[in-house]
Every structure is written in C-alpha cells, then in structure tokens.
C-alpha cells in the first residue's frame, strides 16, 4: 500500500504529467489502496469500544443486524463522495461550498461546519483522555492526564511531517494490529465458559425492531448508529485522502476524450475496492466488540457506565482467557483509541487548513501555503484537546449544540452527496441505476435515524444545556 512514485510537489493539483493508467488485476490494485485505511483509524475508536459494546450489553444479539446496517449504510455515501472527488478533484469543503442556498462569502454549509468544530474539539479531548486511561492502567507510574499530554505531544511530533505516505503506513499498522487483536479476542472467548451459541448469534441477523425502539434503549441505539461506521467527519476527510493518494490526480483533468473516461472509471474502481475492503475490516472489528457486549455483558446482566467500560472489558478478558490476556486487551484498546486521535487529527488539520482557502484567506494554489497551515493546525488541535482535557472542562451548552449538530451533519452530507452526484459528477462516470437507488435508500435511512436522535435526545440535551 505504499506510494508507487514520489508525489508531485502539489498533490492537490492535476497536471498532465501526473496522469497514470489505473491498475489491472487484483494484485496490482492492492498497491494503490490506502485512503480507507487511514479512515478506519479514525472510525474504529470510542464509538466501537464504548457505544457498540454498551448496546450489546443492553439488548443482546437483537441489535446485531442494526450494527451491520450502521456500518454499511454510510459506506454507500462515502463511495459516491469518492466518485465525485475523482471526477472533480475537489476536496470536501470545496465541493459542499457549491451546494445551492444562502451565501455570505461562502455557502451556508461552510459556516455550519465551522460552528460544528467548537464541540468537535471538546469531543476530541475525551478520546485523548480515554487513551490516557488505557496507558495509566497499563503503566500506573503516570496518571491519566499526564499520559494524555504525552500522547498529544507525540502526535504533534509525528504529524508535523505532513506526508501522506507516513499517515498511510502508521494507520495501516494500527488498523491491522487492533483488528487482529479484537477479532482473535472474540474468537478466543468461544472456547471459554462465556462462549456464545451460534443459534443466538444467527438470530441477531433477523431484523427485529421492537427490542430497539423500547424507551430504555432507543437513545443507545441512535448513539451507536452515529458512533459506528463512517461518521460525518470521516466522510469529509476521505476526500482529502483520495486526493493525496492520487486517485483524482492520476485520472487527470476531465476532457472530452474517451481516454479520460476510461482512466476515471478505472480509478473509481480502485477507490471502490479501497472502500469496500476497509468496510469488511472495520465491520469485522465492530462486530467483535458487539459480540463481547451481547455475548458476555448481556448474559451477566452488566450495564457499565462509559468510564467503567475499559476496566470491565479488561476484567472480562482476564476472567475468560486468563491473566495473560490483560496485556492483550490493553494493547488492542490503545491502538483502537490512539488511531482515532492520530488519523482524526490528520484529517481535521486538513479540513481546517482548507477552510482558509475556501474563505479566500489563503491562496491554496500555492501548496507550500496549504502545508504551512496544516502544520500550524497540527500543533494547535492537540494543544486545545490537551487544555480542555487537563482542565476537566464540561461546558453543557456547547456539548448540547454539538450533539444536535452531529445529529444533523451526516444527513446533510448524504443529501449533499446526492446533489453532487447529479450536478457535479461527470455523467460519463455516473453510477449505475442500482447504485443510485441504494444511495437514495441509504440517505433516507440516515435522515430517519437522525430525526429520531434529535427527537429523543434533543429535549434532554437542551435541558442539560440550560442547567
């Protein structure tokens, strides 16, 4: 999955000399994969470790089908957003700045996204704290806050290089590590007293709505939907990884020739392979976490709070597999959480830098200017996470706005992707009718779940925000 040749000075440009024919065959295609592996690093994190396991603990295997649905439904949107990126060469903020509607300097979506970043930074501090908790459990010589600050500093040092190839290699390493550890842990449990019957697991593949709409669990259901699979931030970041990997650059600027159509279709196939291979990997990992919650916690009647989840899961590993597995769980838990910090920070800094170009504050035709701001934000974002985490700040109003905004962002991105598919993607590489139908169905499902989330959690969050 390494780059085939040194990238041009500006990976966001599409000069004629960068054009390349797409690979042919499975083995050749493997060499061009990578963007989705960076994405998995930020996808599989606290949502899978906490929310998925907690939902399994509450409803058992009755929610297994829903977790599978959650992982796949948003991937359809991701793949079509990737298609648009190859067609246009646009990054996400450039693309969504084209949406119709009110404008003041830039489109309404850009301003909405800027507001959404305020609670997003606070959420990032919580993930940093969770990773520090894992390290303080493994190495109690330092406390959780100190480990969190050290991790922030390490992240800055690694990312300051700002090179795509480094991000891809480190993310791939962490993805493979936590995927193997998590899946093997779930398989190993099948050889213990906590083994799950396959009959129970298969029943979980049958669509059952009644257990998931009960008042006591519906909030956990919609939270798991938002926290598993591709979220709004990852959808936006994926366009940058597609560009920096070279998919859009290798296709070249659209022209009227059949050669461009052939190349673009070929690179779309590579991108789709990248997306769906990654989907299989992160879905397997997510199901492994759910397996622990449904198969072990649910059967024991345990309903741990978020801040107890890491300790409880570690205890389950040691009780079932023996004391040796405590270290295995901590290693896997560290990679799961830290990959979110690492990959998430890398994507966030590119979005932050890009918004300056969209606002015309910086000329990003000059790649060195873009790189300068990526590095500035690489220092600033972990610093903000560290300050918020160390200060134990809990601003209820900001978290309230953030939760409601998050419930709105994914459906907006999905509906925006539909608009870009019809009014932005070159018709010569348009998706099939079946793909169009799937995109519409998936978007409708995303909107429906988000509406339920806002209806269920909105009054509660607003009440908390006014206290």
N, C-alpha and C positions, 0 to 999 in steps of 0.2 A: 504493500500500500504506500510505498514511498513514491515521491515525485519522479517522473521519468527524466526530466531535464531541468536545469536551473530556470526558475520562473523569470519572466521579463521584469524589468525594473518596476513597472506598474502593473500588478496583477489584475487591476480593475479596468485596464484598457484592452481593446481588442484589435491590435494591429494585424495587418495581413500576414506578417512573418510568423505570427503565433499560431496560425491555423494548423490544425492537425486532424488527420482522419481518425475516426473512432476505432477502438479495438474490435477485433472479430474473434469470437470464441470465448469460452468460459475462463480459461487460464489467463488470456491476455486482458480480459476485462477486470479480473481481480487486482491487477496492478494499478488500476485507476480508481479504486474505491477509497473511501476515507471520510468524506464530509459527514456522513451519518454516524460515524464512529465518534467524532467529536461531539455530535449531538447526543449520542447515548450517554456520554459522560455527564452531561447536564440533565438529561431526562431521568436516569435512574439515581435517585437520591432520597431525600427525606420523604417524598411522596410515597415511594415504594416501601421504604423501611418502616415508616410510621403509619401512613394512611391505609395502604393496602393491607398490611398485617392487622391493623385495628379493625378494618371492615370484616376480614375473615374471622376474627375473634368474635364479632357481633353476630354475624348471620351464617357462619359456617360455609359450606360449599354452595349454598344457594346463590351466592353472588359471583361464582366463578365465571359464568358466561358474560356477566356485565363487565368484569375486569378485562376479559378478552376483547369485548366490544370496544371498551375505552381505549385500549392500545391500538386497535386497527383503525377506528373511525377517523381519527385526526391525521393518520398517515396518508389517507387519500388526499387531504388538503395539502399536506406537505409536498407530496409528489407533484401536484398540479402547480404549486407555487414554484417548485424547482423547474418545471417545464417553462413557465413564464420567464424565469431568470435566464435560462439558456437562450430563449427567443430574443429577449430584450437587452440582456447584460445589466439590467437594473439590480441594485440591492433593494432590500425590502422597503426602507423609508422612501427611496426614490419612487418605487412602484406605487406604494399606497398614498403618496403625495399626489398621484394622478387621479385619485378617486373623485367623482363629482361631489359637489356640495360646497358649503361656505368656505371662503378662503380669506386669510389675512396674512400676507407674506407667503404663507404656506397653507396647505389644506388642513381641514379640521382634524383629520386623523393624526397628523404630526403633533398637534397641540394636545390631543387626548393622550398620546403616547408619552409626551413629556410629563404630563400630570401623573401618569401611571408609574413613573420612575420613583416618585417620592416614597410610597410604601414599598416598592420593589427593593430599594436599598435596605430598608429595615428588615424585610424578609430574608435578604442575603445574610444579614448579621446572625439570624437564628441558625442558619445552616452552618455558618462558621462556628457558632457555639456548640452545635451538636457534634461536629468533627473534633473540636477540642475536648468534648466529653469522652469520646472514644479513646483519645490519646491519654487523657488523665486516668481513665480506667486501666489502660494497659501499662502506663508509666506514671504512677501516682506521685513521683518525685516533684512534678509540677502540677498546678491546679488547672482547671478547665479554661479560665481566662488567659493564663499565660500561654498555654498550648495554642489557643485560638490566635493570639497575637503573633506567635512564631509562625503559624501556618500562613497568616496573611503576608508576613514578610517573605516567606519562601515563595509564595505565589507571585508576588511582585517581581522577585529576582528572576524567576523562570520565564515569566511572560514578557519581560521588558525587551527581549529579543524581537518579539512581534512576528516571528516567522511561522507561516502556515505549517511547514513540514514538521517542526518541533511539536506544535499543538497536536497534529495528527498522530505522531508516534507515541507521545505520552498518553493521549486519550485512548488510543487503541490498546496500549499496555494495561491501563487501569480497567478498561471495559472487559478485556479478556480475563483479567485477574478476578474481578468481582463476579463475573458471570460464572466462571468455573467453580469458584468457592461457594457461591449461593446455590447453584443447581446441585452440586455434589452434596452440600449440606442437607438439602431437601430429600435427595435420593437416599442418603445415609439414614435419615430418620425412618425410612420404610423398613429398616432392619432392626428396629428397636421396639420397645413396648408402646411407643407413640405412633406406630405405623397406621397409615390411613388406608381404608379399604378402597379398592378401585371402583366398587359399586357406588360409594358415596361421592367419589370424585367425578364419575361419569354423570351422576345425577345433577351435578353442578353445571353441566353443559346444556341442560334443558332450561329454556327461558322461563323464569319464574319472577313475576313482578310483585306479587303480594308480600313476600318477605322483605323486599327492598323499599317499599313505599310506606312501611309502618312508621308512625311518627317518631319512634325512638331511634330509628336508624337512617332516616332519609337524609339527614344532614351529613352523615358519614358517607353515604352513597354518592352524593353530589360532590363532596370534597375529594373522594377517591377518584371520581371522573376527572376533576380538574387537576389532580396531582399526579396522575399516572399517564403514561404515554407522552405524546408531544404536547407541550403547553404553548401559550401564546408567545412567550419569549423565545422558545426553541424554534418555533415556526419562523420567526423573524430572523434569527441568527443563521438558519440554514442557508438562506440566500447568500450570505457572505462566504460561507464555506464552499458553496458551489462555484462562486466566482473565483475565490482564491485557489481552489483546486485546479481550475482551468476549464470547466465544462463549457461556460459561455465563451471564453476566450478561444478555445480550440475550434468551436463552431464558426467563429468569425462574425463580422457584422452582416446582418441579413442583406441579401441582394436578390436579384430576380433569377438567379441561376439554379439549375437542378442540383448542382454540386452543394450549394449551401443547404438545401432541403435535406439532402442525403446525410450530410455531416450532422446537422442539427438533430435529425431523427436518431442518428446513431448515438449522440451524446445524451439524448433524452433516455435512451435505453440503458445506458451506463448509469445515469442518475437513478432511474427506477430500480435497477438491480441494487445499487447502493442503499436506497431507501428501504426496500423490502427485506434485504438481508439483515439490515440493522433492526427492522421491526421484529423479525424472528428472534433475534438475540435478546432485545430488551423485553419482549413479551415473555420469553422463557424465564428471564430473571424475575420479572414481576410476578409470574405465576408461582415461582419458587417461594417468594415472600408470602404470597397469599396462602400457599399450601401450609406454611408454618402457622399462620394465624387461624385458618379454618380447621386444620387437622390437629393442632396441638392446643392452642389457647382456647378455642371454642369448646373443645371436648373437656377441658379442665374448668370451664366456666370463668376464665380470667378476662378481665376488661381493663388492661393497664392504661394509665394516662400517658400522654406523649413523653413526658420527662422520665417515665419508668420503662419505656419500651426497650431501650438498648440493654439495660441491666436485665430485664426479664427475658429477652431473647437469648442473651448470653447464658443465663441460667438454664434455659430450656436445652440449649446445645450441650451444656456440661452434664445435665441430668440424663439426657438421652444417649449421647455419644461418648461421654466420659470427660474427665478434666482436660484432656489434651485439646478438646475442641474449642475451649475458651479463646485460645490464641487465634484459631482459625476464624472464628466469628469476628474478632476484633480486626483482623487483617481485612476481611471482606467488608466489614462495616466502614472501616477507614476509607477504602478505595471507593465505595459507593458514595459516601458523603463528600470526600475531598474532590472526586472527579466532578461533582456538581459545582464546587467552588471554582475549580481550575477552568473547566470548559465554559461554565456560566460567565465567569469574569471575562474570559477571552471574547465571548460573543457580545457581552454588554459593552465592553470598551469600543468595539467596532460600531455598534449602534450609536453610542454617544458621540463618537467622532463623526459619524456620518450625518447626524442631525445638524452639525455645524455647516456641513456642505449644503444640505437641503435648505437651510436658512440663509445661505449665501454669505455666511460669516467667514468662511474659508473656501479657497478655490481648490477643490479636490481633483482638478485636472493635474495638479502637482502632487504626485504620490508621496513625496517626502513630507509635505504638509499634513496629509492624512496620517502618515506613520507617526509623526511628531505628536499629534493629538491622541492617537491610540495609546502611545506610551504615557502621556500625561494622565489619561484616564486609568491606565493600568496601575498607576500609583494611587490615584485618588479614590477609586472604588473600594479596594481592600482597606484603605485608611478609614473611610466612612463606616464600612462594616465593623471594623475593629473598635472605633469610638463608640458606636451605638451598642455593640455587644458588651464592651467593658463597662459602660455606664448603666447597663441594665435598664435602658430607656424603653418604656411601654406606652407610646402615645396612642390611646384608644381611638381618637378621632381619625388619625392618619391610617391606622390599621382598618378602620371601618370603611373609609373611602377606598382603600386598596383592595379589600375583599370584594366590594361591589364592582370596582373597576375590572378586577381579574375575571369576575363572572361575565363581564361584557366583552372583554378583549378577544377571546377565542372566536365567538360567533361573528364579531366584526371582521376578523381576519379571514374567516371562512367565507363570509359573504363577499368580502373584497376580492378574494381569490376567484370567485365565480365571475365577478365583473372583469377582472384582469384576463380571465380565460376567453371571454367573448370580445373584449375591446382592446386587449393588449397583446395576447399571444398570436404569433403569425399563424394564419389559417392553414398554412401548408404543413404545420406540425401539430395541429389541433388534436385533442384526444378523441378516442372513439366514442360512439354514442353510449355504449355501456359505461365507459368511464365518466361521461357527463352525468348520466343517471346516478351513478354512485356518489359523485361529488355533491349533487343536489340532495340526495338522501342523507349523506353524512352531515352536511351543513344543517339540514332540518333537525337532525338528532342533536347536534351540538347546541343549536338555538334552544331546543326544548329543555335540555338539561340545564342550561344556563338560566332560563326563565324560572325553572323550579328552584334553582340555587338562590336566586335573588328573592323569590317569594318566601322561601323557607328561612333563609339566614338574614335577609335584609332587615326585618324589624328587630331581630336580636342584636345584630351588629350596630344598628343605629341607636338602639337603647344603650349599648355598651359605650358608644362613642360620645353620648351626652352625659355620661356619668363623670 
